[in-house]
């Protein structure tokens, strides 16, 4: 018997992840698409490198393309944990919440 494995790509909307798990259980994977992730990284860039946010963003994109997504997430997570008021909405908080939904 052949086991079907499904790999889904989405914008990380919670309902999509729920449907993937509901329908395919342990026979599935879920990938956040690069386009949406880069939008969130762009918002976080000023929080991650106040002097060169564009450079930080480009370097982070290259890391993602090289398969170093955990490294990018860890940097976002460290900056998030260092915030005095992480409950306040800003680009870093939105990026962290977006990434941590599917990465932890």
Buried (B, 14 or more C-beta within 10 A) or exposed (E): EEEEEEEBEBEBEEEBBEBBEEEBEEEBEBEBEEEBBBEBBBBBBBBBBEEEBEEBBEBBBEBBEEEEBEEBBEBBBEBBEEBEEEEEEBBBBBBBBBBEEBBE
